Amino acid sequence: MDREYIDQKLNEVNKRLDALVEINETLIKQNLTLSEKAFGKIEQQNSPQKEFKKKLYYTVEDDCVFISGSGTFDSKDKLKEIRCEWNGASKSWKSSKTLAEIKVIFPEITEKP
């Protein structure tokens, strides 16, 4: 098949698709307008969402505290400030501070299960 022929057919398909998308958008708008006229504007209810609390965990190995968990991204600046280093192998932040010092800085931290 000729490349020019394929491009021509592809353009034809795209034009038809654009027309169908436009018709669909128009129908959706008309449906919303008719629904509002028939039933009035419906207020959207806020669905209750579970609050997701990001966690920090620690492990201790060879006098070093490793900090991990979903809360490390939000705590990244503080971790850098206390001179923690990212440890790619364990996917955690390595600190030379004691566990007691870490618990003062991050009171919500818990031992990794």
Backbone as CSV, one residue per row, in Angstrom:
resi,resn,N_x,N_y,N_z,CA_x,CA_y,CA_z,C_x,C_y,C_z
1,MET,0.830,-1.187,0.000,0.000,0.000,0.000,0.872,1.246,0.000
2,ASP,0.398,2.217,-0.658,1.099,3.482,-0.795,0.925,4.311,0.480
3,ARG,1.997,4.909,0.942,1.971,5.734,2.167,1.007,6.915,2.022
4,GLU,0.955,7.504,0.847,0.081,8.635,0.582,-1.386,8.219,0.715
5,TYR,-1.709,7.036,0.220,-3.069,6.508,0.302,-3.468,6.292,1.774
6,ILE,-2.561,5.725,2.542,-2.828,5.471,3.966,-3.055,6.795,4.699
7,ASP,-2.217,7.801,4.420,-2.385,9.113,5.050,-3.727,9.737,4.693
8,GLN,-4.136,9.593,3.442,-5.413,10.143,2.998,-6.570,9.477,3.750
9,LYS,-6.534,8.160,3.857,-7.591,7.429,4.562,-7.600,7.773,6.054
10,LEU,-6.428,7.939,6.619,-6.325,8.305,8.025,-6.936,9.682,8.267
11,ASN,-6.690,10.624,7.368,-7.283,11.954,7.485,-8.802,11.888,7.385
12,GLU,-9.321,11.064,6.501,-10.766,10.900,6.371,-11.369,10.348,7.666
13,VAL,-10.719,9.360,8.225,-11.198,8.775,9.477,-11.174,9.822,10.591
14,ASN,-10.096,10.596,10.680,-9.986,11.628,11.716,-11.073,12.679,11.586
15,LYS,-11.408,13.084,10.342,-12.466,14.067,10.129,-13.804,13.513,10.610
16,ARG,-14.076,12.264,10.286,-15.326,11.648,10.723,-15.368,11.498,12.244
17,LEU,-14.241,11.157,12.806,-14.160,11.011,14.260,-14.386,12.360,14.941
18,ASP,-13.788,13.412,14.410,-13.989,14.749,14.970,-15.461,15.129,14.945
19,ALA,-16.136,14.805,13.857,-17.567,15.109,13.741,-18.364,14.327,14.785
20,LEU,-18.033,13.071,14.990,-18.733,12.256,15.978,-18.504,12.777,17.396
21,VAL,-17.296,13.200,17.684,-16.986,13.751,19.008,-17.793,15.026,19.235
22,GLU,-17.874,15.868,18.222,-18.638,17.113,18.333,-20.118,16.821,18.569
23,ILE,-20.669,15.862,17.843,-22.077,15.476,18.036,-22.292,14.951,19.457
24,ASN,-21.396,14.135,19.931,-21.504,13.579,21.275,-21.478,14.682,22.328
25,GLU,-20.565,15.645,22.189,-20.484,16.752,23.141,-21.772,17.571,23.134
26,THR,-22.336,17.814,21.947,-23.584,18.563,21.826,-24.724,17.818,22.509
27,LEU,-24.812,16.517,22.298,-25.863,15.718,22.925,-25.744,15.715,24.452
28,ILE,-24.545,15.643,24.948,-24.343,15.670,26.405,-24.822,16.999,26.971
29,LYS,-24.447,18.118,26.334,-24.874,19.438,26.805,-26.391,19.562,26.762
30,GLN,-27.011,19.087,25.678,-28.468,19.152,25.560,-29.141,18.294,26.629
31,ASN,-28.585,17.133,26.886,-29.148,16.243,27.901,-29.078,16.892,29.278
32,LEU,-27.958,17.528,29.597,-27.821,18.201,30.888,-28.818,19.353,31.003
33,THR,-28.979,20.114,29.913,-29.921,21.236,29.916,-31.343,20.737,30.122
34,LEU,-31.739,19.697,29.399,-33.084,19.142,29.538,-33.313,18.560,30.938
35,SER,-32.308,17.908,31.476,-32.428,17.343,32.825,-32.629,18.444,33.860
36,GLU,-31.890,19.543,33.723,-32.035,20.656,34.660,-33.412,21.294,34.543
37,LYS,-33.939,21.403,33.305,-35.277,21.975,33.108,-36.337,21.059,33.714
38,ALA,-36.176,19.760,33.557,-37.172,18.807,34.025,-37.101,18.584,35.536
39,PHE,-35.903,18.494,36.077,-35.741,18.101,37.479,-35.099,19.172,38.349
40,GLY,-34.686,20.266,37.758,-33.961,21.282,38.508,-32.503,20.906,38.615
41,LYS,-31.721,21.866,39.027,-30.277,21.624,39.149,-30.032,20.705,40.340
42,ILE,-29.339,19.643,40.095,-29.046,18.668,41.139,-27.692,18.993,41.744
43,GLU,-27.686,19.130,43.063,-26.417,19.391,43.747,-25.638,18.089,43.874
44,GLN,-24.375,18.191,43.613,-23.531,17.007,43.738,-23.236,16.770,45.205
45,GLN,-23.399,15.541,45.605,-23.107,15.194,46.985,-21.636,14.848,47.116
46,ASN,-21.056,15.325,48.177,-19.667,14.974,48.444,-19.632,13.585,49.044
47,SER,-18.965,12.705,48.357,-18.858,11.349,48.876,-17.815,11.335,49.986
48,PRO,-18.126,10.656,51.069,-17.150,10.615,52.157,-15.898,9.869,51.713
49,GLN,-14.783,10.487,51.936,-13.518,9.863,51.561,-12.749,9.529,52.825
50,LYS,-12.144,8.386,52.788,-11.314,8.012,53.917,-10.063,8.876,53.912
51,GLU,-9.721,9.344,55.074,-8.510,10.155,55.185,-7.313,9.218,55.211
52,PHE,-6.386,9.473,54.315,-5.201,8.639,54.218,-4.067,9.338,54.952
53,LYS,-3.613,8.754,56.016,-2.532,9.336,56.799,-1.218,8.717,56.349
54,LYS,-0.313,9.575,55.936,0.992,9.089,55.494,1.821,8.713,56.706
55,LYS,2.503,7.599,56.599,3.236,7.047,57.738,4.742,7.138,57.558
56,LEU,5.420,7.218,58.690,6.873,7.134,58.740,7.242,5.920,59.586
57,TYR,8.192,5.149,59.083,8.648,3.963,59.796,10.166,4.032,59.980
58,TYR,10.642,3.337,61.003,12.088,3.265,61.204,12.523,1.823,61.395
59,THR,13.771,1.586,61.027,14.466,0.344,61.375,15.851,0.765,61.828
60,VAL,16.453,-0.025,62.710,17.796,0.280,63.211,18.730,-0.849,62.804
61,GLU,19.815,-0.466,62.127,20.830,-1.434,61.715,22.204,-0.809,61.888
62,ASP,23.088,-1.479,62.592,24.476,-1.032,62.763,24.558,0.430,63.218
63,ASP,23.845,0.762,64.271,23.838,2.112,64.855,23.328,3.193,63.910
64,CYS,22.641,2.811,62.859,22.043,3.780,61.947,20.523,3.571,61.952
65,VAL,19.814,4.678,61.857,18.354,4.612,61.785,17.962,4.824,60.334
66,PHE,17.149,3.911,59.809,16.640,4.026,58.445,15.176,4.420,58.517
67,ILE,14.817,5.474,57.799,13.458,6.010,57.819,12.819,5.757,56.462
68,SER,11.625,5.172,56.481,10.917,4.860,55.234,9.429,5.107,55.436
69,GLY,8.665,4.874,54.384,7.217,5.008,54.466,6.685,6.088,53.540
70,SER,5.353,6.139,53.429,4.710,7.081,52.510,4.873,8.529,52.937
71,GLY,5.237,8.783,54.178,5.403,10.153,54.656,6.774,10.743,54.398
72,THR,7.693,9.969,53.840,9.050,10.497,53.651,9.105,11.580,52.585
73,PHE,8.256,11.494,51.572,8.294,12.521,50.520,7.939,13.879,51.104
74,ASP,6.894,13.922,51.919,6.494,15.185,52.539,7.524,15.663,53.562
75,SER,8.314,14.758,54.101,9.312,15.099,55.116,10.713,15.237,54.531
76,LYS,10.819,15.216,53.214,12.127,15.189,52.549,13.024,16.359,52.975
77,ASP,12.471,17.566,53.035,13.289,18.723,53.397,13.828,18.606,54.816
78,LYS,12.987,18.140,55.732,13.429,17.975,57.116,14.483,16.869,57.211
79,LEU,14.300,15.788,56.437,15.281,14.703,56.436,16.637,15.200,55.933
80,LYS,16.610,16.029,54.896,17.869,16.591,54.386,18.480,17.540,55.408
81,GLU,17.612,18.300,56.075,18.072,19.279,57.071,18.829,18.602,58.208
82,ILE,18.383,17.408,58.598,19.073,16.694,59.679,20.143,15.747,59.130
83,ARG,20.521,16.001,57.881,21.624,15.316,57.211,21.400,13.821,56.966
84,CYS,20.164,13.461,56.700,19.894,12.079,56.291,20.293,11.932,54.827
85,GLU,20.671,10.737,54.466,21.060,10.457,53.084,20.147,9.378,52.520
86,TRP,19.775,9.563,51.258,18.933,8.574,50.600,19.726,7.310,50.347
87,ASN,19.159,6.170,50.728,19.789,4.873,50.517,18.936,4.118,49.509
88,GLY,19.358,4.135,48.261,18.586,3.512,47.187,18.399,2.017,47.369
89,ALA,19.378,1.347,47.953,19.292,-0.109,48.126,18.125,-0.494,49.033
90,SER,17.931,0.270,50.101,16.847,-0.049,51.037,15.624,0.836,50.831
91,LYS,15.718,1.759,49.869,14.634,2.706,49.587,14.188,3.414,50.861
92,SER,15.185,3.925,51.580,14.916,4.626,52.835,15.978,5.697,53.049
93,TRP,15.735,6.534,54.041,16.689,7.591,54.398,17.539,7.098,55.557
94,LYS,18.855,7.223,55.430,19.779,6.754,56.460,20.187,7.941,57.329
95,SER,20.058,7.761,58.655,20.424,8.824,59.585,21.442,8.306,60.585
96,SER,22.363,9.166,60.936,23.345,8.802,61.971,22.877,9.264,63.345
97,LYS,21.736,9.918,63.414,21.180,10.334,64.700,20.656,9.103,65.437
98,THR,20.520,9.241,66.752,19.990,8.128,67.542,18.485,8.029,67.344
99,LEU,17.939,6.884,67.690,16.506,6.679,67.573,15.755,7.682,68.447
100,ALA,16.279,7.969,69.634,15.631,8.934,70.529,15.567,10.310,69.869
101,GLU,16.650,10.719,69.202,16.656,12.016,68.505,15.649,12.025,67.353
102,ILE,15.590,10.934,66.629,14.650,10.828,65.506,13.216,10.926,66.016
103,LYS,12.915,10.270,67.155,11.558,10.299,67.703,11.160,11.695,68.175
104,VAL,12.133,12.498,68.578,11.832,13.884,68.956,11.489,14.689,67.702
105,ILE,12.231,14.471,66.638,12.021,15.204,65.386,10.742,14.744,64.694
106,PHE,10.498,13.434,64.703,9.312,12.848,64.068,8.528,12.051,65.117
107,PRO,7.710,12.722,65.926,7.015,12.009,67.012,6.044,10.929,66.524
108,GLU,5.594,11.023,65.270,4.618,10.058,64.749,5.269,8.809,64.181
109,ILE,6.586,8.742,64.162,7.296,7.610,63.550,7.091,6.351,64.401
110,THR,6.945,5.211,63.705,6.779,3.938,64.387,7.739,2.915,63.790
111,GLU,7.955,1.842,64.527,8.848,0.791,64.047,8.207,0.094,62.856
112,LYS,9.021,-0.187,61.856,8.519,-0.853,60.642,8.076,-2.268,61.007
113,PRO,6.862,-2.608,60.608,6.343,-3.952,60.936,7.089,-5.053,60.222
